[in-house]
Amino acid sequence: MVLDNTKATVAYRCPSCGSLVRSIVGIFSLTADSIKLKCPCGGSHLELSYTRDRKIRLSVPCFICPNPHNFTVSTSVFAEDGAISLVCPFSGVDICFIGGEDAVLERVAESEKELSELLGDAGITDFSKGGKKGGELTDPMVSEIVAYVIKELEDEGALFCGCPDNEGDYEVKIGDAEVTVRCRKCGRLAHLPADSISAARAFLEIDKLTLT
């Protein structure tokens, strides 16, 4: 059997350190066995394997959810000049990119812009992936998770304070080990633990938040 040596760039964001991990993967290498794209920090890896029906199965780490997500894609995506995105089914945020290298990098840049806009909508204007600097969170993914959930709660009318009929005006402040949500109108607030990625993921389980 003649094996297709088509190659594509595969990239994902490491949930442990926040770095973009990318590598060129060939279908030829997948036909022999599954392969893993490991982050240099050692905190995560993406796994790819070739199925019997000539498709590619991926197990992708997610910086929103505690467990990886599984996807199956056609091998045709490896032959395209463009790029596709695989999204977290919970949040709709892009977590993996496959395609030509230039197209993947362009799609990553677009995704980063969308994520930055999301954080801005949630009231976070100072965000860095460089670790703890001047009061920023130690884990680079924590603020993204907390900000996303707070924005979702606000959009769903599940964020409550002392203002009537969900008329609160909320702001989010990032501290060393916590995130503070405060209503600018009534002054009520909530302090949320955010000293680790596990604490932020636990925050995903709540369906409402009341400021006191």
Rosetta blueprint (number, residue, H / E / L):
1 M L
2 V L
3 L L
4 D L
5 N L
6 T L
7 K E
8 A E
9 T E
10 V E
11 A E
12 Y E
13 R E
14 C L
15 P L
16 S L
17 C L
18 G L
19 S L
20 L E
21 V E
22 R E
23 S E
24 I E
25 V E
26 G E
27 I H
28 F H
29 S H
30 L H
31 T H
32 A H
33 D L
34 S L
35 I E
36 K E
37 L E
38 K E
39 C L
40 P L
41 C L
42 G L
43 G L
44 S L
45 H E
46 L E
47 E E
48 L E
49 S E
50 Y E
51 T L
52 R L
53 D L
54 R L
55 K E
56 I E
57 R E
58 L E
59 S E
60 V E
61 P L
62 C L
63 F L
64 I L
65 C L
66 P L
67 N L
68 P L
69 H E
70 N E
71 F E
72 T E
73 V E
74 S E
75 T H
76 S H
77 V H
78 F H
79 A H
80 E L
81 D L
82 G L
83 A E
84 I E
85 S E
86 L E
87 V E
88 C L
89 P L
90 F L
91 S L
92 G L
93 V L
94 D E
95 I E
96 C E
97 F E
98 I E
99 G E
100 G L
101 E H
102 D H
103 A H
104 V H
105 L H
106 E H
107 R H
108 V H
109 A H
110 E H
111 S H
112 E H
113 K H
114 E H
115 L H
116 S H
117 E H
118 L H
119 L H
120 G H
121 D H
122 A L
123 G L
124 I L
125 T L
126 D L
127 F L
128 S L
129 K L
130 G L
131 G L
132 K L
133 K L
134 G L
135 G L
136 E L
137 L L
138 T L
139 D L
140 P L
141 M L
142 V H
143 S H
144 E H
145 I H
146 V H
147 A H
148 Y H
149 V H
150 I H
151 K H
152 E H
153 L H
154 E H
155 D H
156 E L
157 G L
158 A L
159 L E
160 F E
161 C L
162 G L
163 C L
164 P H
165 D H
166 N H
167 E L
168 G L
169 D L
170 Y E
171 E E
172 V E
173 K E
174 I E
175 G L
176 D L
177 A L
178 E E
179 V E
180 T E
181 V E
182 R E
183 C E
184 R L
185 K L
186 C L
187 G L
188 R L
189 L E
190 A E
191 H E
192 L E
193 P E
194 A L
195 D L
196 S L
197 I H
198 S H
199 A H
200 A H
201 R H
202 A H
203 F H
204 L L
205 E L
206 I L
207 D L
208 K L
209 L E
210 T E
211 L L
212 T L
